[in-house]
Amino acid sequence: MVAMKENKIIVWSYKYTVDISPTIKGIISYLTDKNMMDTFITDRLYSSSFRFSEIINIEIIPQWLDSIFNFFKGFFRSTPKSNIFIRALRKLMAKIEYFWIVSKLKKIKKTDIVFCMEFHSLFMLYKAGFPLSQVVYFSLECEAIIEEYKKCNVQDILLQCAFCVIQSPERAQDLINDLGVKLEFEYLPVSLRPIHANSTSTRGDSEELKIIYSGYIATWSCIKEFLNAYKDIQCGSSKVVLQGHAMGSEVYFNEVSLMSNRINNLEIDSNYYNDEEHIKLLADFDMGLALYPSNEQSPNWNNLIFSSGKIATYLWAGLPIITNVKSPITKCPPFLYIDEITTNCLENAFKLYSKDKMKYKLAAKECANKFYNLDFYMDKIITMLR
């Protein structure tokens, strides 16, 4: 535990982590509102739409590093000799980035706290000799990232931190079992702030069910499995919208597009929405899809119920959720749990929801506030610092 007086909090994260985690934006918003936010340090700015870029201090690794790398890379064709040079240049750029980050860390006061997102960022602090007793480590991808490092190093580094934050007791236990050390944890599910997430459903009492999948259109989204089951549904009238993008999974996206051309009442929406627009979009639907692979061996796919931004966002938008994630809370409203992605299972879920739509919609907001309220968990984390 660290003693927190008049100190501020620095948030340090690589861009990739910010891109995939809605939690980081929520943390920065919370700290800003509480007047506790000092600086956000990152290697790249998240995007031009990053909501806090005008109201907080953001330190970004100089963009000219990319320009230098691309300039020299452009002179060489891909040959064994040129590839050796490119690798050496990339290592040089990485060292320059490292020393830039170290220069920023040296300015941090001994009374300040660093919220460090993911183990890559934490390992950078460790290499730089930064006192880890001033660091609160946030684990977002669990041991999937940690597996890249020697276990003895991970144990030593995490034990030096003030404490660790992880999504749930189950994921904490997974990490403890993997590392073989006892760690001090606080919990922060992938969640949203109520002030940014509240939205009133715009759906009337229509007989047609509107279902949405929102997120990456990638193999692990199980969209193809869903479409194969959905195309044979006979009960009632329904419409499906697949909202998302294919960043890094273009082949799968194209396969889904071809399948969708053969299914009635199915639409693909690849538009970009900011957070507020996204919540409003979701509020116009009856239910959301949160289906995940059941045969993945990565720890990222274990204990998913409190580790899915998709689930948290659906709930704050007031949507019941069709899911195959097994958990005590998915056995009752607002969840419509299915064991398998089959036509029969989907039909049963649709019928169950249609019998009492209001019960499921009210349960969605209650569940969001009870389990996915970022402010509630952050209050406890800040209490740990005092």
KOLPANU-315372 format. One line per 3 residues: number of its first residue (from 0); their letters; for each residue x, y, z of C-alpha. Coordinates in nm, 4 decimals, padded with zeros to 6 digits, m for minus. Each point is the difference from the previous one (the first is absolute). Layout:
residues N
NUM	a	X:Y:Z  ... $
//
This chain:
residues 386
0	mva	00.0000:00.0000:00.0000  00.1159:00.3516:m00.0729  m00.0690:00.3148:00.1979 $
3	mke	m00.1805:00.2514:m00.2156  m00.0079:00.3641:00.1065  00.0137:00.2881:m00.2451 $
6	nki	00.1371:m00.2133:m00.2786  m00.1324:m00.0395:m00.3512  m00.0362:m00.3085:m00.2159 $
9	ivw	00.1877:m00.0647:m00.3242  m00.1528:m00.2503:m00.2428  00.2542:m00.1828:m00.2173 $
12	syk	m00.1132:m00.2247:m00.2849  00.1005:m00.1069:m00.3475  m00.2376:00.1091:m00.2775 $
15	ytv	m00.1107:m00.3542:m00.0861  m00.1354:m00.0529:00.3499  m00.1971:00.3245:m00.0180 $
18	dis	m00.1399:m00.0983:m00.3392  m00.1527:m00.3240:00.1278  m00.0986:00.0962:00.3548 $
21	pti	m00.2952:00.2289:00.0800  00.1042:m00.0240:00.3652  00.3015:00.2304:m00.0417 $
24	kgi	m00.2137:00.2835:m00.1345  m00.2319:m00.0469:00.2965  00.2890:00.0117:00.2475 $
27	isy	00.1356:00.3231:m00.1501  m00.3474:00.1562:00.0042  m00.0480:m00.1001:00.3637 $
30	ltd	00.3393:00.1364:00.1107  m00.0583:00.3222:m00.1926  m00.3371:00.0579:00.1667 $
33	knm	00.1571:m00.0654:00.3416  00.2844:00.2461:m00.0788  00.2529:m00.2802:00.0517 $
36	mdt	00.1257:m00.0356:m00.3575  00.3486:00.1286:m00.0725  00.1298:m00.1353:m00.3333 $
39	fit	m00.0861:m00.2664:m00.2516  00.3198:m00.1481:m00.1468  m00.0231:m00.2098:m00.3156 $
42	drl	00.2055:m00.0963:m00.3017  m00.2671:00.1195:m00.2444  m00.3124:00.2099:00.0371 $
45	yss	m00.3029:m00.2295:00.0040  m00.1830:00.1913:m00.2733  m00.1102:00.3485:m00.1009 $
48	sfr	m00.3248:m00.0678:00.1821  00.1644:m00.0707:00.3377  m00.2421:00.1845:00.2218 $
51	fse	00.2503:00.1332:00.2567  00.2706:00.1333:m00.2299  m00.1021:00.3610:00.0676 $
54	iin	m00.0475:m00.0187:00.3767  00.2869:m00.2174:00.1270  00.3744:00.0038:m00.0455 $
57	iei	00.1000:m00.2653:m00.2551  00.3632:m00.0941:m00.0615  00.0531:m00.1839:m00.3299 $
60	ipq	00.3177:m00.1576:m00.1325  00.1227:00.2350:m00.2777  m00.1688:m00.0842:m00.3297 $
63	wld	00.3168:00.0835:m00.1953  00.1372:m00.3388:00.1058  m00.2502:m00.1656:m00.2329 $
66	sif	00.0872:00.2457:m00.2759  00.3734:m00.0792:00.0272  m00.0636:m00.3742:m00.0016 $
69	nff	m00.2317:00.0155:m00.3025  00.2391:00.2363:m00.1825  00.2956:m00.2399:00.0198 $
72	kgf	m00.2159:m00.3075:m00.0530  m00.1220:00.1472:m00.3292  00.3510:m00.0131:m00.1478 $
75	frs	00.0334:m00.3770:00.0272  m00.1553:m00.2905:m00.1774  m00.0722:m00.3138:00.1971 $
78	tpk	00.3296:m00.1917:m00.0138  00.1865:m00.1937:00.2719  00.2532:00.2830:00.0445 $
81	sni	m00.2581:00.2786:00.0007  m00.2190:m00.1935:00.2457  00.2947:m00.0160:00.2412 $
84	fir	00.0341:00.3779:m00.0256  m00.3749:00.0532:00.0533  00.0035:m00.2204:00.3115 $
87	alr	00.2973:00.1933:00.1364  m00.1766:00.3298:m00.0729  m00.3148:m00.1205:00.1740 $
90	klm	00.2061:m00.0932:00.3077  00.1607:00.3447:m00.0034  m00.3424:00.1670:m00.0144 $
93	aki	m00.1155:m00.2187:00.2902  00.2995:00.1152:00.2072  m00.0766:00.3634:m00.0765 $
96	eyf	m00.3614:m00.0559:00.1060  00.1253:m00.1640:00.3196  00.2222:00.2935:00.0935 $
99	wiv	m00.2828:00.2427:m00.0793  m00.2306:m00.1836:00.2388  00.2741:m00.0122:00.2651 $
102	skl	00.0419:00.3787:m00.0285  m00.3715:00.0413:00.0743  00.0112:m00.2425:00.2907 $
105	kki	00.2845:00.1911:00.1668  m00.2327:00.3000:00.0312  m00.2533:m00.1966:00.2059 $
108	kkt	m00.0038:00.1003:00.3660  00.0614:m00.2541:00.2728  m00.3503:00.0684:00.1298 $
111	div	m00.1682:m00.0639:m00.3363  m00.1588:m00.3279:m00.1056  00.0245:m00.1681:m00.3407 $
114	fcm	m00.2938:m00.2000:m00.1313  00.1740:m00.2412:m00.2345  m00.2112:m00.1748:m00.2651 $
117	efh	00.1135:m00.3496:m00.0940  00.3247:m00.1820:00.0606  00.1835:00.1413:m00.3046 $
120	slf	m00.0272:00.3452:00.1561  00.0925:m00.1297:00.3445  00.3084:m00.1761:m00.1336 $
123	mly	00.1129:00.3301:m00.1544  m00.0215:00.1665:00.3436  00.1946:m00.2892:00.1514 $
126	kag	00.2787:00.0271:m00.2608  00.0171:00.3748:00.0585  00.0602:m00.0528:00.3722 $
129	fpl	m00.3213:00.1789:00.1007  m00.1064:m00.0788:00.3610  m00.2837:m00.2486:m00.0459 $
132	sqv	m00.1326:00.0716:00.3478  m00.1532:00.3095:m00.1643  m00.1712:m00.2105:m00.2664 $
135	vyf	m00.3472:m00.1504:m00.0103  m00.0011:m00.2704:m00.2669  m00.3166:m00.0503:m00.2079 $
138	sle	m00.0254:m00.3430:m00.1610  m00.2310:00.0141:m00.3022  00.0966:m00.3077:m00.2029 $
141	cea	00.0907:m00.2171:00.2996  00.2921:m00.2412:m00.0398  m00.0282:m00.0194:m00.3809 $
144	iie	00.2448:00.2916:m00.0202  00.1955:m00.0995:00.3099  00.0801:m00.3374:m00.1595 $
147	eyk	00.2454:00.1812:m00.2284  00.2271:00.0690:00.2985  00.2001:m00.2212:00.2344 $
150	kcn	m00.2185:m00.1029:00.2915  00.2641:00.0849:00.2625  00.0235:00.3567:m00.1362 $
153	vqd	m00.3782:00.0397:00.0017  m00.0253:m00.1208:00.3592  00.2673:00.2409:00.1194 $
156	ill	m00.1437:00.2976:m00.1910  m00.3608:m00.0472:00.1123  00.0996:m00.0489:00.3636 $
159	qca	00.1730:00.3387:m00.0063  m00.3151:00.1836:m00.1136  m00.2251:00.1820:00.2472 $
162	fcv	m00.2779:m00.2392:m00.1029  m00.1567:m00.1502:m00.3111  m00.3378:00.0623:m00.1615 $
165	iqs	m00.1750:m00.2736:m00.1964  m00.3521:m00.0583:m00.1320  m00.1274:m00.2617:00.2449 $
168	per	00.0969:m00.2326:00.2883  m00.0070:m00.2893:m00.2477  00.2598:00.1618:m00.2258 $
171	aqd	00.2042:00.0948:00.3059  00.0041:m00.3636:00.1076  00.1026:m00.1071:m00.3525 $
174	lin	00.2976:00.2380:00.0204  00.0952:m00.1151:00.3514  m00.0157:m00.3643:m00.1077 $
177	dlg	00.2122:00.0693:m00.3069  00.2694:00.1977:00.1817  m00.0016:m00.1879:00.3290 $
180	vkl	00.0111:00.3176:00.2109  m00.2549:00.1764:00.2173  m00.0831:00.3497:m00.1270 $
183	efe	m00.2150:00.2805:00.1357  m00.2912:00.0810:m00.2333  m00.2773:00.2491:m00.0496 $
186	ylp	m00.2637:m00.0639:m00.2653  m00.1125:00.2020:m00.3002  m00.2162:m00.1791:m00.2563 $
189	vsl	m00.0008:00.1282:m00.3558  m00.2616:00.2642:00.0704  m00.1345:00.3452:m00.0831 $
192	rpi	m00.0672:00.3203:00.1902  m00.3742:00.0629:00.0512  00.0350:00.3617:m00.1128 $
195	han	00.1270:m00.1153:m00.3402  m00.2087:m00.3145:m00.0366  m00.3559:00.0874:00.0949 $
198	sts	m00.2392:m00.0286:m00.2895  m00.3754:m00.0459:m00.0197  m00.1261:m00.2695:m00.2326 $
201	trg	m00.1622:00.1398:m00.3120  m00.1646:m00.3292:m00.0921  m00.3770:m00.0071:m00.0141 $
204	dse	m00.2107:m00.3099:00.0596  00.0574:m00.1515:m00.3438  m00.0583:m00.3630:m00.0885 $
207	elk	00.3239:m00.0005:m00.2001  00.3070:m00.0833:00.2063  00.3061:00.2139:m00.0772 $
210	iiy	00.3282:m00.1706:00.0892  00.3451:00.1549:m00.0188  00.3560:m00.1254:00.0129 $
213	sgy	00.2420:00.2852:00.0660  00.3768:m00.0479:00.0013  00.2827:m00.1553:m00.1982 $
216	iat	m00.1255:m00.2124:m00.2864  00.2628:m00.2668:00.0536  00.0239:m00.3769:00.0417 $
219	wsc	m00.0461:00.0131:00.3764  m00.3283:00.1934:m00.0381  m00.1761:m00.3229:m00.1049 $
222	ike	m00.2044:00.1973:m00.2549  00.0152:m00.2712:m00.2669  m00.1250:m00.2572:00.2500 $
225	fln	m00.2819:00.2370:00.0962  m00.0986:00.0673:m00.3628  m00.0062:m00.3720:m00.0816 $
228	ayk	m00.2455:m00.0494:00.2860  m00.2000:00.3197:m00.0540  m00.0744:m00.0563:m00.3713 $
231	diq	m00.2257:m00.2970:00.0840  m00.2063:00.1703:00.2725  m00.3745:m00.0261:m00.0640 $
234	cgs	m00.1523:00.1733:00.3035  m00.1202:00.3599:m00.0286  00.1522:00.2972:m00.1804 $
237	skv	00.3521:00.1179:00.0692  00.2820:00.2148:m00.1366  00.3751:m00.0279:00.0661 $
240	vlq	00.2609:00.2761:m00.0292  00.3717:m00.0825:00.0136  00.1725:00.3224:00.1028 $
243	gha	00.3781:00.0051:00.0037  00.3156:m00.0117:m00.2058  00.2543:m00.2441:m00.1351 $
246	mgs	00.3258:00.1456:00.1320  00.2448:m00.2866:m00.0474  m00.2692:m00.2529:m00.0936 $
249	evy	m00.0974:00.1001:m00.3529  m00.0296:m00.3594:m00.1283  m00.2531:m00.0908:00.2691 $
252	fne	m00.1896:00.3256:m00.0587  m00.0302:m00.0795:m00.3713  m00.1266:m00.3506:00.0776 $
255	vsl	m00.2653:00.1466:00.2318  m00.0993:00.2509:m00.2689  m00.0545:m00.2802:m00.2508 $
258	msn	m00.2126:m00.1923:00.2492  m00.2078:00.3077:00.0823  m00.0948:00.0458:m00.3668 $
261	rin	m00.1930:m00.3272:00.0202  m00.1916:00.0850:00.3201  m00.3075:00.2217:00.0126 $
264	nle	m00.0260:00.2890:00.2456  00.3733:00.0113:00.0678  00.2137:00.3120:m00.0279 $
267	ids	00.3707:00.0773:00.0502  00.0813:00.3422:00.1431  00.3709:00.0880:m00.0164 $
270	nyy	m00.0425:00.3670:00.0960  00.2011:00.1558:00.2823  m00.1904:00.1219:00.3084 $
273	nde	00.1384:00.1932:00.2939  m00.0975:m00.1183:00.3488  m00.3195:00.2042:00.0268 $
276	ehi	m00.1135:m00.0864:m00.3524  00.0734:m00.3668:00.0617  m00.2165:m00.0178:00.3125 $
279	kll	m00.2860:00.1735:m00.1841  00.0352:m00.2436:m00.2897  m00.0224:m00.3003:00.2311 $
282	adf	m00.3050:00.1404:00.1809  m00.2040:m00.0463:m00.3195  00.0300:m00.3805:00.0241 $
285	dmg	m00.1689:m00.2723:00.2022  00.3031:m00.2098:00.0838  00.3747:m00.0343:m00.0522 $
288	lal	00.2176:m00.2973:m00.0955  00.3014:m00.0940:00.2116  00.1151:m00.3391:m00.1246 $
291	yps	00.3512:m00.1343:00.0522  00.1990:m00.3102:m00.1013  m00.0394:m00.2889:00.2402 $
294	neq	00.3175:m00.1829:m00.1067  00.2610:00.2773:00.0339  00.2882:m00.0854:00.2342 $
297	spn	00.1174:00.3579:00.0606  m00.0638:00.1334:00.3530  m00.1605:00.3045:m00.1651 $
300	wnn	m00.3074:m00.2135:m00.0657  m00.0370:m00.1239:00.3576  m00.2312:00.1733:00.2494 $
303	lif	m00.1244:00.2416:m00.2653  m00.3119:00.1333:00.1676  00.1807:00.2960:00.1621 $
306	ssg	00.2622:00.0368:m00.2746  m00.2144:00.0879:m00.3020  m00.0478:00.3599:m00.1076 $
309	kia	m00.2743:m00.1249:m00.2306  m00.2062:m00.1336:00.2907  00.0469:00.3145:00.2099 $
312	tyl	m00.0991:00.2300:m00.2858  m00.3087:m00.2005:m00.0943  m00.1236:00.0077:00.3591 $
315	wag	00.0490:00.3756:00.0444  m00.1952:00.0492:m00.3248  m00.2849:m00.1998:00.1554 $
318	lpi	00.0414:m00.3111:m00.2147  m00.0615:m00.3576:00.1149  00.2782:m00.2261:m00.1258 $
321	itn	00.0068:m00.3330:m00.1785  00.3229:m00.1638:00.1155  00.1742:m00.3335:00.0380 $
324	vks	00.2216:00.1289:00.2840  m00.0672:m00.2275:00.2952  m00.0311:00.1825:00.3337 $
327	pit	m00.2458:00.0151:00.2915  m00.1271:00.3381:m00.1212  m00.0650:m00.1178:m00.3584 $
330	kcp	m00.2587:m00.2508:00.1225  m00.2620:00.2708:00.0566  m00.1185:00.3303:m00.1573 $
333	pfl	00.1332:00.2080:m00.1657  00.1959:m00.2884:m00.1490  m00.1394:m00.2576:m00.2407 $
336	yid	00.2506:m00.2804:00.0415  00.0470:m00.2585:m00.2744  00.2114:m00.3145:00.0334 $
339	eit	00.0582:m00.0281:m00.3739  m00.0291:00.2311:m00.2991  m00.2837:m00.1882:m00.1705 $
342	tnc	m00.3298:00.0943:m00.1615  m00.1960:m00.1628:00.2813  00.1925:00.1828:00.2735 $
345	len	m00.0435:00.3367:m00.1724  m00.3729:m00.0572:m00.0545  m00.0432:m00.0835:00.3691 $
348	afk	00.1869:00.3179:00.1000  m00.2156:00.2158:m00.2297  m00.3209:m00.1532:00.1393 $
351	lys	00.1145:00.0417:00.3606  00.0741:00.3691:m00.0543  m00.3273:00.0625:m00.1861 $
354	kdk	m00.2054:m00.1344:00.2925  00.1102:00.2859:00.2287  00.2082:00.2612:m00.1818 $
357	mky	m00.0270:00.2628:00.2728  00.1374:m00.2368:00.2652  00.3140:m00.0558:m00.2058 $
360	kla	00.0467:00.3682:m00.0866  m00.0317:00.1142:00.3622  00.2353:m00.2775:00.1110 $
363	ake	00.2632:00.1226:m00.2487  00.0335:00.3421:00.1653  m00.0113:m00.1513:00.3494 $
366	can	00.2766:m00.2440:m00.0925  00.2108:00.2773:m00.1556  m00.0194:00.2143:00.3110 $
369	kfy	00.0636:m00.2911:00.2359  00.2914:m00.1698:m00.1753  00.1372:00.2353:m00.2713 $
372	nld	00.0125:00.3415:00.1689  00.3584:00.1218:m00.0392  m00.0407:00.2776:00.2593 $
375	fym	m00.0892:m00.2491:00.2746  00.3168:m00.2032:m00.0536  00.2237:00.3044:m00.0480 $
378	dki	m00.1215:00.1445:00.3321  00.1290:m00.3156:00.1704  00.3330:00.0143:m00.1853 $
381	itm	00.0554:00.3637:00.1011  m00.0858:m00.0912:00.3605  00.2828:m00.2546:m00.0136 $
384	lr	00.2403:00.2815:m00.0891  m00.0896:00.2244:00.2919 $
//
